[in-house]
Amino acid sequence: MAKPGASRNTPTAKKSAIAKMAPATGSKGGKNNAGASIQNMGFRDQVSSYAAHHQLVAVETLMRLWANPMSSVLTWLVIAIALTLPGALWISLDNLSQLSGRFQASGSITVYLVPGTAIKDGQTTQKTIAGLSHVVYTRFIDADTALEEFRTTSGLKDALDLLPSNPLPPVIVVEPQLGTPQAQVLALGKSIERLPFVDVVELDTAWLERLLALLALSERIIWVMGALLALAIVLVVGNTIRLSIAARVDEIRVVKLVGGTNAWVRRPFLYTGLWFGMVGGLMAWVLLAICWLLVSGPVEDLAQLYGSTFSLAPLSASAALFLLFSAMFLGWLGAWWSVHRHLDQIEP
């Protein structure tokens, strides 16, 4: 009967123990393939891994924001309100531009004929003017019709009845083509002045020039305010990201200590800024829609009092997308600015 432990000293047992302690060898050259090793990944695998990590970080950062709803909602509201003001001004400017487009962009031309001009001669002059370039509409108003219209609209019926004769001349109303340059409209007026039976040509463009100048000034103001509010959004998001970085300093040091790159550490904060901008932009769009619903009804009632069918148009789809992508870019820019400033200062 063998003694306990005797088998440990047999040649077979010694060979087995040596085999267990010896490093494993590969099939080529006896190289060690056990433990950690470097593997070469294909381009497709690298892209897949990169996309998977981005997806993971995007979901994780969104869940972090929802985990702390109070501060996140406050930041989103600040961004939404900052975007709502220039958005509302843009809607107003866009509607004013459309309203001014309903009038002839070049202004109308009023042609006063020589007093006493016969109706036949006036109609002939009207046809001649209608054949000129850049003219889309003409209307001949004889002296009697003009007096009757003035009698109806002025409320001076009794005084006009005392006049011995009709003092009003025949009139031709001319509307140039929409968008005709002012220089060509002026040239058109000069051409009409040289026609027979034409006494005075009056171009009604002064009010339109003032309106266009006012719209240009309003557009410039909107861009300036938008730039200032965009800077405010960048600063708000940057400060929020700075506080988030300060709360995760130890985590960042550990990640850098085990070999994490700055890009790896920066990525969650950039996605946080992107989420801030995206949700803030969506909330701004909702606020603008609510404002449009509250204001569109009174605007239509006011337009009806002036005999107009004008209705307030909401924010267009292209403008809404521009607002959303601008908010996302500003959120990302604020996060990148904050991370770029503070990340290099954190070392393990």
C-alpha positions in Angstrom: 0.0 0.0 0.0 1.5 3.3 -1.1 2.0 6.0 1.4 0.0 9.1 1.1 1.8 11.7 -1.0 4.2 9.2 -2.5 2.8 9.8 -6.0 4.1 13.4 -5.8 7.7 12.2 -6.1 7.2 9.9 -9.0 8.8 10.9 -12.4 5.3 11.1 -13.9 4.1 13.5 -11.2 7.2 15.6 -11.6 6.7 15.9 -15.4 3.1 16.9 -14.9 4.0 19.6 -12.3 6.8 21.0 -14.6 4.3 21.1 -17.5 1.8 23.1 -15.4 4.4 25.7 -14.4 6.0 26.1 -17.8 4.7 28.9 -20.0 2.4 27.9 -22.8 3.9 28.0 -26.2 2.3 28.6 -29.5 2.6 26.6 -32.6 5.1 29.1 -34.2 8.4 29.8 -32.7 7.4 28.9 -29.2 6.0 32.4 -28.6 3.8 33.0 -25.6 0.1 33.5 -26.6 -1.3 33.3 -23.1 -2.6 36.3 -21.2 -3.0 39.8 -22.7 -2.2 40.2 -26.4 -2.5 42.8 -29.1 -5.2 42.2 -31.8 -5.4 44.0 -35.1 -9.0 45.1 -35.8 -10.3 45.7 -39.2 -11.6 49.1 -40.4 -15.2 47.9 -40.3 -14.8 46.6 -36.7 -13.2 49.9 -35.7 -16.1 51.9 -37.2 -18.6 49.6 -35.5 -16.9 49.9 -32.1 -16.6 53.7 -32.5 -20.3 54.0 -33.4 -21.3 51.7 -30.5 -19.4 53.8 -28.0 -21.0 57.0 -29.3 -24.4 55.4 -28.9 -23.6 54.2 -25.4 -22.3 57.6 -24.4 -25.3 59.5 -25.9 -27.8 57.3 -24.0 -25.8 57.4 -20.8 -25.5 61.3 -20.8 -29.3 61.6 -21.5 -30.1 59.3 -18.6 -27.8 61.4 -16.4 -29.7 64.6 -17.3 -33.0 62.9 -16.5 -31.6 61.6 -13.2 -31.2 65.3 -12.2 -34.4 66.8 -13.7 -34.5 70.1 -11.7 -31.2 71.6 -12.9 -31.6 70.1 -16.4 -35.1 71.6 -16.9 -33.9 75.0 -15.7 -31.0 74.9 -18.2 -33.4 73.8 -20.9 -35.8 76.7 -20.1 -33.0 79.3 -20.2 -32.0 78.0 -23.6 -35.6 77.9 -24.8 -36.4 81.4 -23.7 -33.2 82.8 -25.2 -34.2 81.2 -28.5 -37.8 82.2 -28.4 -37.2 86.0 -28.5 -35.3 86.1 -31.8 -37.6 83.4 -33.1 -40.7 85.5 -32.4 -39.0 88.6 -33.9 -38.2 86.5 -37.0 -41.8 85.4 -37.3 -43.0 89.0 -37.1 -40.4 90.1 -39.7 -41.3 87.3 -42.1 -45.0 88.1 -41.8 -44.3 91.8 -42.5 -42.3 90.9 -45.5 -45.1 88.7 -46.8 -47.6 91.5 -46.1 -45.6 94.1 -48.0 -45.3 91.6 -50.8 -49.0 91.7 -51.3 -48.6 95.3 -52.5 -46.7 96.0 -55.6 -43.1 95.9 -54.6 -42.3 98.8 -57.0 -45.3 101.0 -55.9 -48.1 102.2 -58.1 -48.0 105.0 -60.7 -50.9 107.5 -60.9 -51.2 109.2 -64.3 -53.3 112.4 -64.4 -54.5 113.3 -67.8 -55.1 116.8 -69.1 -58.4 118.1 -67.8 -61.1 117.8 -70.4 -59.5 114.8 -72.1 -62.2 112.7 -73.9 -62.9 109.2 -72.7 -61.8 107.7 -76.0 -58.5 109.5 -75.9 -58.0 108.4 -72.3 -58.7 104.8 -73.2 -56.2 105.0 -76.1 -53.6 106.3 -73.7 -54.4 103.5 -71.3 -53.8 100.9 -74.0 -50.5 102.5 -74.9 -49.3 102.4 -71.3 -50.5 98.8 -71.0 -48.2 97.9 -73.9 -45.1 99.3 -72.2 -42.5 97.0 -70.5 -42.9 96.1 -66.8 -46.6 97.0 -66.7 -48.9 94.3 -65.4 -52.1 96.3 -64.7 -53.8 99.5 -65.8 -57.1 101.1 -64.9 -58.7 104.1 -66.6 -61.0 106.3 -64.4 -62.8 109.0 -66.3 -63.5 112.4 -64.7 -67.2 111.6 -63.9 -66.3 108.3 -62.2 -63.5 109.9 -60.3 -65.9 112.6 -59.0 -68.5 110.1 -58.0 -66.0 108.0 -56.1 -64.7 111.1 -54.4 -68.2 112.1 -53.5 -68.9 108.7 -51.9 -65.7 108.4 -49.9 -65.1 112.0 -48.9 -68.5 112.8 -47.3 -68.5 116.2 -49.1 -71.5 115.5 -51.3 -73.3 118.8 -50.6 -70.2 120.9 -51.2 -69.4 119.1 -54.5 -72.9 119.7 -55.7 -72.2 123.5 -55.5 -69.3 123.3 -58.0 -70.1 124.6 -61.5 -68.1 121.9 -63.2 -66.1 118.8 -62.5 -62.6 119.9 -61.4 -61.1 116.3 -61.4 -59.1 115.1 -64.5 -59.2 111.6 -65.9 -56.8 109.2 -64.1 -55.0 106.1 -65.2 -53.7 103.8 -62.4 -50.6 101.8 -63.4 -49.1 99.0 -61.5 -45.5 97.9 -62.5 -44.4 94.3 -62.4 -43.7 92.9 -58.9 -40.1 93.4 -58.0 -39.2 95.8 -60.8 -36.1 97.8 -59.8 -36.8 101.4 -58.8 -34.6 102.7 -61.6 -36.7 101.0 -64.2 -39.9 102.3 -62.6 -38.5 105.8 -62.8 -37.7 105.2 -66.4 -41.2 104.0 -67.0 -42.6 107.1 -65.4 -40.5 109.3 -67.7 -41.8 107.3 -70.7 -45.4 107.9 -69.7 -44.8 111.6 -69.2 -44.0 111.9 -72.9 -47.3 110.4 -74.1 -50.1 112.7 -75.4 -52.8 113.9 -73.0 -50.6 113.1 -70.0 -50.4 116.0 -67.6 -48.7 114.7 -64.4 -47.2 111.4 -63.4 -47.0 110.6 -59.7 -44.9 107.6 -58.4 -46.1 106.3 -55.1 -42.8 104.8 -54.0 -41.9 106.9 -51.0 -43.9 104.8 -48.5 -42.5 101.6 -49.9 -38.9 102.7 -49.6 -39.6 103.6 -46.0 -41.1 100.2 -45.4 -38.2 98.4 -47.0 -35.7 100.4 -45.0 -37.6 99.6 -41.8 -37.6 95.9 -42.6 -33.9 96.0 -43.3 -33.3 97.7 -40.0 -35.5 95.1 -38.2 -33.6 92.3 -39.8 -30.3 93.7 -38.7 -31.6 94.1 -35.1 -32.8 90.5 -35.1 -29.3 89.3 -36.1 -27.6 91.4 -33.5 -30.0 90.2 -30.7 -29.6 86.6 -32.0 -25.8 86.8 -31.8 -26.0 88.2 -28.2 -28.4 85.5 -27.1 -26.4 82.8 -28.8 -23.4 84.0 -26.8 -25.6 83.8 -23.7 -26.5 80.2 -24.5 -22.8 79.3 -25.0 -22.0 80.8 -21.6 -24.9 79.1 -19.8 -24.1 75.6 -21.2 -20.4 76.2 -20.6 -21.0 77.0 -17.0 -23.2 74.0 -16.5 -20.6 71.7 -18.1 -18.0 73.3 -15.8 -20.0 72.3 -12.8 -20.4 68.8 -14.1 -16.6 68.5 -14.7 -16.0 69.7 -11.1 -18.3 67.1 -9.7 -16.5 64.3 -11.7 -12.9 65.2 -11.2 -12.0 62.0 -9.4 -13.7 59.9 -12.1 -11.8 61.8 -14.8 -8.5 61.2 -13.0 -9.1 57.5 -12.7 -10.0 57.3 -16.4 -6.8 59.1 -17.4 -4.8 57.0 -15.0 -5.9 53.8 -16.8 -5.0 55.3 -20.2 -8.2 57.1 -21.2 -7.5 59.8 -23.8 -8.8 63.4 -23.7 -11.2 62.6 -26.5 -12.6 59.7 -24.5 -13.1 61.9 -21.4 -14.4 64.8 -23.5 -17.1 62.8 -25.3 -19.7 62.5 -22.6 -19.6 66.3 -21.9 -20.0 67.1 -25.6 -23.0 64.9 -25.8 -24.4 66.6 -22.7 -24.1 70.0 -24.3 -25.7 68.6 -27.5 -28.6 67.3 -25.5 -29.0 70.7 -23.7 -29.2 72.4 -27.1 -31.5 69.9 -28.7 -34.1 69.8 -26.0 -33.9 73.6 -25.5 -34.5 74.1 -29.2 -37.5 71.8 -29.1 -38.9 73.7 -26.1 -38.3 77.0 -28.0 -40.3 75.7 -30.9 -43.2 74.7 -28.6 -43.1 78.1 -27.0 -43.2 79.8 -30.4 -46.1 77.6 -31.5 -48.0 78.6 -28.3 -47.3 82.3 -28.9 -48.5 81.9 -32.5 -51.8 80.3 -31.4 -52.3 83.1 -28.8 -51.7 85.9 -31.3 -53.0 84.6 -34.6 -56.7 85.1 -33.7 -56.4 88.7 -32.7 -54.3 89.5 -35.7 -56.9 88.0 -38.1 -59.7 90.0 -36.3 -57.7 93.2 -36.7 -57.0 92.4 -40.4 -60.7 91.9 -41.0 -61.5 95.3 -39.6 -59.3 96.8 -42.3 -61.0 94.6 -45.0 -58.0 92.3 -45.4 -57.7 88.5 -45.4 -54.2 88.5 -43.9 -53.4 85.7 -41.4 -50.3 85.3 -39.3 -48.1 82.6 -40.6 -46.3 80.3 -38.1 -42.6 79.5 -38.1 -41.7 77.8 -41.3 -40.3 74.2 -41.4 -36.9 75.4 -42.7 -36.7 78.1 -40.0 -37.7 75.6 -37.3 -34.9 73.2 -38.4 -32.5 76.1 -38.5 -33.5 77.0 -35.0 -33.1 73.4 -33.8 -29.7 72.8 -35.4 -28.5 76.2 -34.2 -29.4 75.3 -30.6 -27.6 72.0 -30.9 -24.5 73.6 -32.3 -24.5 76.3 -29.6 -24.9 73.6 -26.9 -22.1 71.6 -28.3 -19.9 74.7 -28.7 -20.5 75.7 -25.1 -19.6 72.2 -23.9 -16.5 72.1 -26.0 -15.3 75.5 -24.8 -15.8 74.5 -21.2 -14.1 71.1 -21.5 -11.2 72.6 -23.5 -10.6 75.1 -20.7 -10.7 72.7 -17.8 -9.8 69.2 -19.0 -6.1 69.9 -19.4 -5.9 71.1 -15.8 -7.0 67.7 -14.5 -4.2 65.2 -14.3 -3.9 61.9 -12.4 
